[in-house]
Amino acid sequence: MTQRYCLDTNGLILSWNTYYSIKLCPEYWGILDDMARRGQVFCTQEVRREIDKTDDGLCQWVKG
């Protein structure tokens, strides 16, 4: 059985806006994307709704 990890809003927003911004560390977001495609990480609908409130780069990345 594969481990699955639930990502929360604060962890995504803080990462996007600070230490792991897409400009500074695109590899981080590539790894998260890969893990999501393999079902290893996920977020709840509530997290999605919170991120969708702000139409920024993170919102666009999540939609992609």
Protein Blocks (a to p, Z undefined) as FASTA:
>chain_A
ZZdddddfklmmmmmmmmmgfklmmmlmmmmmmmmmnopaccdfklmmmmmmpccfklmm
mmZZ
